[in-house]
Amino acid sequence: MSTNPIISMLGRRLRLAVIGGGPGSFIGAMHRQAARLDDRYTLVAGVLSSNPDRAMQAGAAIGLPADRIYTSVMAMLDAEAARDDGADVVAIMTPNDTHFEYTIAALERGFDVICDKPMTNTVAQAEALHQKVEETGLIFCLTHNYTGYPMVRQAKAMVADGQLGTIRLVQVEYAQGGKADAAKDPDPKRPLPWRYDPVKGGPSLVMGDIGTHAHNLVRIIKGLEVT
C-alpha cells in the first residue's frame, strides 16, 4: 500500500497545472521542483509565459504534452475544467498584479489553488478573495517558503516552550541584496521591470512583495498578529 496519503486516497497523484514560471523566472523552477520532491503531484498543463511563443517553447522544454501547453490562462482553465483527466489544482507564480484575477478565475472553475506570495496587491482584493474561498469551499494555499526551514521551526518551538521567557519586543528583517548594486538598476530607456512598477508589484513595492516574508515569520514564530 502506498505511504503517500494523496495516492492512497485518490489512487493517483494530484494533477497540477501551472501559470507563469517560464523563461527567466527563478521561483517557477522552485515550484516545479518542490512538486516533484513532494511526490504528490503530476505536472500536466501550463501557461508558462504571457508571450505565446515563449509559452509554447517553455512548455515543450519541460515536457508538457503539446495539446496541454497553453498561451492563455483563461483558455487553459476552461479546457482543463472540461477534461475528464483535467488538472485538480492550479499553481500561480506570476507578477503580483495577476494573483487576484487568476485565483478568482481558477476557483470559479472548481480548481484548488496554490499561489505565490503576496496574496494580492490590495487589502480589498484580499478580502474579496477570502470571501470567494469561503463561498467555494476550495483550498487556497499561499506559499511562504521560509516557514519550512528547520531554524524557523526550532525558533517557533523555543518561543512556544517559554525558553526565551516573556517576549516584549520583536524585531524582524527580511534583507535581500540582489538590487543593491546600482549597476543592476533598470535602464531608464526601457520599460520598468515588474518589481519596480507599483501597478504590477503593488503600491508598497518591496514592503508588500518581499516584506511579506518578514510579516509571515513574525506570525509563525511568535504566533501573534502584527498591530
C-alpha positions in Angstrom: 0.0 0.0 0.0 1.3 3.5 -0.9 2.6 5.5 2.0 1.8 8.7 0.1 -1.6 9.8 1.6 -2.7 11.5 -1.6 -2.1 8.4 -3.7 -3.6 6.2 -1.1 -6.8 8.3 -1.1 -7.1 9.1 -4.8 -5.3 6.2 -6.4 -3.1 8.7 -8.2 -1.1 11.9 -7.7 -2.8 15.3 -8.0 -2.8 16.7 -11.5 -1.1 20.1 -11.4 -1.4 23.0 -13.9 1.0 26.0 -13.6 0.5 29.6 -14.5 3.8 31.5 -15.0 7.3 30.4 -14.0 8.7 30.2 -17.5 11.9 31.6 -19.0 13.8 34.0 -16.7 11.7 33.0 -13.7 13.5 32.0 -10.5 10.5 30.9 -8.5 8.8 28.9 -11.3 11.6 26.2 -11.2 11.4 26.1 -7.4 7.6 25.4 -7.5 8.0 22.6 -10.1 11.0 21.0 -8.2 9.1 21.2 -4.9 6.1 19.5 -6.5 8.4 16.6 -7.7 10.1 16.3 -4.3 6.8 16.3 -2.5 5.8 13.4 -4.8 2.1 14.3 -4.6 1.7 16.0 -8.0 2.0 15.3 -11.7 2.5 18.3 -13.8 0.0 18.1 -16.7 -0.5 21.5 -18.2 0.7 25.1 -18.1 0.8 28.7 -19.4 4.5 29.5 -18.7 4.6 32.9 -20.3 2.4 35.8 -21.3 4.3 35.7 -24.6 2.7 33.0 -26.8 5.9 31.9 -28.5 7.8 31.7 -25.2 4.9 29.9 -23.6 5.0 27.2 -26.3 8.8 26.9 -26.2 8.9 26.7 -22.4 6.1 24.2 -22.2 7.9 21.9 -24.6 11.2 22.4 -22.8 9.7 21.0 -19.5 8.0 18.1 -21.3 4.3 19.1 -21.3 2.1 17.4 -23.9 1.7 19.6 -27.0 -2.1 19.8 -26.5 -1.7 21.0 -22.9 0.7 23.8 -23.5 -1.5 26.9 -23.4 -0.9 30.5 -24.4 -3.9 32.0 -22.5 -4.7 31.5 -18.8 -8.5 31.6 -19.3 -8.3 29.1 -22.2 -6.3 26.7 -20.0 -8.7 26.9 -17.1 -11.7 26.3 -19.4 -10.0 23.5 -21.2 -8.7 21.7 -18.1 -12.1 22.1 -16.3 -13.8 20.4 -19.3 -11.4 17.4 -19.4 -12.1 14.1 -17.6 -8.4 14.0 -16.9 -8.0 17.7 -16.3 -6.0 19.4 -13.6 -7.1 19.2 -10.0 -5.0 22.1 -8.7 -3.5 25.3 -10.2 -0.2 26.9 -9.1 0.1 30.6 -9.8 3.6 32.2 -10.0 3.0 35.3 -12.0 3.8 39.0 -11.2 1.7 40.2 -8.2 -0.9 42.1 -10.1 -2.5 39.0 -11.6 -2.6 36.8 -8.5 -6.2 38.0 -7.6 -7.6 37.7 -11.2 -6.2 34.3 -11.9 -7.0 32.9 -8.4 -10.6 34.0 -8.7 -10.9 32.5 -12.2 -9.5 29.2 -11.0 -11.7 29.0 -8.0 -14.8 29.8 -10.1 -13.9 26.8 -12.4 -13.5 24.5 -9.4 -9.8 24.3 -9.0 -7.9 24.3 -5.7 -5.1 27.0 -5.9 -1.5 27.3 -4.8 -0.5 30.9 -5.1 2.9 32.6 -4.7 3.1 35.5 -2.2 1.8 38.1 -1.8 -1.8 37.1 -1.8 -3.0 40.3 -3.7 -1.8 43.9 -4.2 -4.6 45.5 -2.1 -6.5 44.7 1.1 -9.8 45.0 -0.8 -8.7 42.3 -3.2 -7.5 40.1 -0.3 -10.9 40.4 1.4 -12.7 39.6 -1.8 -10.5 36.6 -2.4 -11.1 35.3 1.2 -14.8 35.6 0.7 -14.6 33.6 -2.6 -12.6 30.9 -0.9 -15.2 30.7 1.8 -18.0 30.5 -0.8 -16.5 27.8 -2.9 -15.1 25.7 0.0 -12.0 25.1 -2.2 -8.4 25.1 -0.9 -6.3 28.2 -1.3 -2.6 27.9 -0.3 -0.3 30.9 -0.1 3.3 29.9 -0.3 5.8 31.2 2.3 8.8 29.0 1.9 10.7 30.1 5.0 8.2 28.5 7.3 9.6 25.1 6.3 13.2 25.9 7.3 14.5 23.9 10.3 15.8 27.0 12.1 12.4 28.7 11.8 10.6 25.6 13.2 13.2 25.5 16.1 12.6 29.2 16.9 8.8 28.6 16.9 9.2 25.6 19.3 11.5 27.6 21.6 9.1 30.5 21.9 6.1 28.2 22.4 8.1 26.3 25.1 8.9 29.5 27.0 12.6 29.1 26.6 13.0 32.7 25.7 10.9 34.0 28.6 8.3 36.7 28.1 8.6 38.2 24.7 8.3 42.0 25.0 9.8 43.1 21.7 10.1 41.5 18.3 12.4 42.9 15.6 12.2 41.3 12.2 14.1 42.0 9.0 14.0 40.5 5.5 17.2 41.6 3.8 17.6 40.9 0.1 20.7 42.3 -1.5 20.0 41.4 -5.1 19.1 45.0 -6.1 21.8 46.7 -4.0 24.2 47.1 -6.9 23.5 50.3 -8.8 24.8 48.7 -12.0 21.7 46.5 -11.9 19.3 49.4 -11.8 16.6 49.4 -14.6 17.5 51.0 -17.9 15.5 54.3 -17.9 15.1 53.9 -21.7 13.3 50.6 -21.4 10.1 49.6 -19.7 10.3 49.1 -15.9 10.8 45.5 -14.7 7.6 44.5 -12.9 9.1 44.6 -9.4 9.8 48.3 -9.9 6.3 49.1 -11.2 3.8 49.9 -8.5 0.9 48.8 -10.7 2.3 45.3 -11.1 4.4 44.9 -8.0 1.9 46.6 -5.7 1.7 50.2 -4.3 4.1 49.4 -1.4 6.7 47.8 -3.8 9.2 45.8 -1.7 7.1 46.2 1.5 4.3 44.1 0.1 6.4 42.0 -2.3 9.2 40.7 -0.2 8.4 42.3 3.1 5.5 39.9 3.4 8.2 37.3 4.3 9.1 39.3 7.4 5.4 39.6 8.4 4.9 35.9 7.9 8.0 35.0 10.0 6.7 37.1 12.9 3.4 35.4 12.9 4.7 31.9 12.5 7.4 32.2 15.2 5.5 34.3 17.8 2.0 33.1 17.0 0.5 36.6 17.1 -0.8 39.1 14.6 1.0 42.4 14.0 -0.8 45.5 15.2 
